[in-house]
């Protein structure tokens, strides 16, 4: 019984320590976007009272049609250069990481994974790692156009729910900046997401009942703006993705 209690107390201490550490370590910016090539900087800040050891790793990643992110090896056509990939961050100080990146074939994308851990000895043998990713997108020279995308709306599984289907018909990378509901029972603005080349992406929107003037207003990062009407009342099922 005592062993169980000790394990519970250790677990609680671990969780509290992780939450405290997460609140005092920050990365800025979490997302960086460039055109043709990257010449950027990220900032790692240690607002805690103990020094931190930082390790940097470059990884590739994919995002599926529902927005689930998965890390993987970086594409060998991408070249990323920065200084030291490990360093110490003293208490209440920040460290600046400068990097340059390019790719043999545009567009491309990757992540710089920053792993932070306490640099001093830890009592109890519990060492907490905080992982802060910095996502980099390098866009092609050509701008995204209306003919590069198809957007359709469908009724969701619940009343007042809609599903927007984004199909990138091109080999271009683009970012959906915002999706705004207008003329619905609930008018809101949804945050954006990357739309990868030749990818289909779904977005679930809860807007309630539509009025006669209801519409979805989509704004893209390159300046393109499109308007999509809600589905007809006769549409009852969502086709497969």
N, C-alpha and C positions, 0 to 999 in steps of 0.2 A: 504494500500500500504506500509506503514511504517513497519507494522508487517511482511509482506512478506520479505521486505529487511532485517529486523533484523534476520529473520529465515535463509535467505540465507547467511548472514555474519556469523552467528553462525555455520552454517553447514560447510562453508569454513574454519573457524577457527578450527573446530573439525577435519576436514580432514588433515589440515596442522599439527595440533598437533599430530595426530596419526602417520603421516609419520615421523615426527621428532623423536617421541618416539621409533618407530620401528627401526630407524637407529641407535639408541644409546643403544639398549638392544639386547644382543646376547646370544646364547646358543651353547655350544660345548661339545661333538659332537652331531649332530642331530640324528645319527644312531650308535648303538652299537651292536656288534655281539659276541656271546660266544658259547662255546661248553660244554654241560652237565649242567653247572650252570653259573650264572652271579655274578661277583664281580666287580662292576664298579663305575664310577664317572662321573658326568656332571658338567659343569661350567656355571654359570649364571653371566654375566657381565653387569654392569650398567655404561655406559660411559656418562650418562647425569649429570646434575647439581643438581638433586633432588633425595632424597631417594626413593626407591621402596619397596613396600610390595609384597612378593612372596607367592603364595599358590600352593602346589603340590598335584596332584591327579593322581592315577593310574587307567588307563582305558584299556579295551580291544579294539581291532579294527579288521575290515575285509577289504579286498580289492577285488573288483569284477574283472571280466574278462577284463574290459576296463581300469582298474587302478583307479577306484573311491574308495576313502577311506571313511569308516564310523566307528565312534566310538560307543562303547557299553560297557556293564558291563564286568569286567575282569572275566576270567574263574576261578572257585573256586579251581581248581587244581594248580593254580599259587600262589606262596607265595613271596611277595615283602616286603623287610624290608629296611627302611632308618630312619634317625634321625627325626628332626622336619619337619613337612609338611608345616610350615609357618614361615617366617622370614623376616627381613629387609635387604636390600642391600644398603649401603651408596653410595653417589655419587662417581663415578670414582673408584669403587672397584668391586671385584668379590666374589662370594660365591660358595663354592664347596659342592656338594651333593654326598655323598657316599651311595651306596645301594648294597644289596645282593638279589638275586632272584633264585628261583628254581621251578621246576614243577614236579608233581607226574608222568606225562607222557610226554616224549619228542617226538617231538619238541614243543616249545611254544613261544608266542610272546605277547608283551604288550607295552603300551606307558605311559610315565610319562609326564603328562600335566602340564606345568609351566605357571601359570597366573601371570602376573606382572601388577601392577597398582601404580600410584603415591601415596606416603604415606602422603603427605602434603595436606592441603585443596585446593580444586580446585575452581577457580572463575567461575561463570556462571552455575554451577551445571553439567558440562560435565566432566565425568570421563572416561578415556580411559584405556581399558584393552588390554594388548598384550599377546597373547597365543603362547608359544614356546613348541612344542612337542619334546620329546626325545624317539625314537623308539628302543625297545630292542628285539633282536631275539636270542633265545637259541636253538642251533642246536642239533640234535641227534648225537650219537656216530658214526653211520655208515655213510660212505661217499656216496655222490651222484654218480651214475654210468650211463653209456650210456643207459642201458636198462630201466632206471627210467624215461626217458623223450622221447616224440615224438614231433618233430618240423616239421611243414609244411609251405610252402609259397604259397600265392595266390595273384592274381592281385587285386589292389585296385580299388576304384571308379574313380580315375583320372589317366591320363597318367603318367607313371613313378612312380606310387605309388604301394606299395606292403604291404601285411598284413602277418605277421608271427604269426603262431598259436603254442603256447607252451602248451603241455599237460604233467602235472606231473602225471605219472602213479603209483607213490609210495606214501607211508605215510611219506616221508621225506620232510624236509624243505630245500630249496636251494635258492641261489641268482644268478640271471643272472647278471654278472658284466658288460659286454659290448656286444653290437651287432655291428659288423663292416661290412660295405658294401665294397666289393672289385670287381673291374672290371666293375663298373657301370659308367654312365655318371657323377654321383656325388658320391664320396667316403667319407663317414663320419662314425664317431663312436657315437653310441647312448648309453646313460647312462643305468644302470641296474635297476632291480626291483626284489622284492622277488617272488619266485614261491612256493606257499603254497601247502601242501599235497593234492593230487588228484584234483588240480585246473587246469583250462584252462585259459590261459592268451593271449591276443592279443596285438601285437605291430605294429603300422603303421610306415612304412619306406618310405621316399621319396628319391629315388636314381636315377631316370631317366632311360634311355635306358640301357640295359645290353649288355656287350660284350660276346663273346663265353666263356670266362673264368670267367664270373661273378659268385659271390658266397657271401653268408652271413656267416660271421665267428662269432660264439657265444662262449664266455668265461664265465664259471661259477666260483663262489666263491671258491668252493672246489678243483679247478684245472682242472676240465673236460673241454675239448675244442671240439666243434663240428662244422662241415661245412654243410651248406644247400644250395642247388641249387635254382635259381629263378624258378618261375613257367613256364610251357611250354606255348608257344604262343596260344595254343588251349584253355587254361583255360580262360574263359571270366567272370565267376561269382564266387562270394565268397560264400561258403557254410555257413549255419547258425552255430553259436557257440553253 
